[in-house]
């Protein structure tokens, strides 16, 4: 991740996770001034709902998505073939 932090001690550190990012967003006066506090608060509320939904869903299963990879590969091959035929 961020390994050169000692070389740049005055450079602000990016958030480590989504919750820290949302907390920083909520405290940011410049972003609140730019977008409005209603927009910022709505965005944070939406993200917290999405995080909660993600946590309550079944765990990610790579095998259940393997068919998508095959479809994408097939589509890529078709697109590349069609470009060659132009």
PyMOL commands that set and color helices and strands:
alter all, ss='L'
color gray80, all
select helices_A, chain A and resi 5-7+18-27+29-35+37-56+62-84
alter helices_A, ss='H'
color red, helices_A
deselect
rebuild
show_as cartoon
